[in-house]
Amino acid sequence: ADLGKFPVEDTRKLVEELRVHQIELEMQNEELRKAQVELAESRDRYFDLYDFAPVGYFTLDEKGLIVGANLAGADLLGFERASLIKKGFSQFVAPGSQDAFYSHRKQALETGTRQVSEIELKSQNDKPFHAQLQSVAVERNEGNAIQLRTAVVDITRRKLAEVALSESHSQLEGRIEERTTELRVTNAELQKEIEERKWMGESLKKSASGLR
């Protein structure tokens, strides 16, 4: 527009308004820049926590295919993280735990509640290990797709400790039962000996009375 056509006062006001608006835009841009920096820092912290967590994290689609995994999860299975994408998680489940995993996944998807199960998994070299799975279903915005967020914890040491404790308990029970049996036998023998001595005492008394 030709500012020469406006009165001087109107022109001055317009310039002032433009200057104020420019300052506001610069302030908004600065706030936006700070927000972007904070968001990037927050995202980096999240990825650090996600990748280096002591627990394996997996994201599965409705078919059970892996669409995301952290470094701990990839290490548990013995694969590079990128090579896990689009692989079926069930291929890392031991044959004896396939039904349990199917039921676990089905319950999590259908109920929408957190499901906890203990199953046996196998790593790349087919070495089995015991694992606890905690899964929850979440909805994605893209076409309302449902994904399963699953945390995996290696509980092999705990299972071995439980087995060792159970075996020790069984051995202890066996020893107690054995010792109880020995005590019963000993008690029966003592009772028999007491009865014999009692009988002998009474016999001696009768013999002494007869002699008198």
Summary of the structure (lengths in Angstrom):
residues: 212
radius of gyration: 39.4
end to end distance: 154.4
largest distance: 160.2
contacts: 514
relative contact order: 0.07
helix: 65%
strand: 19%
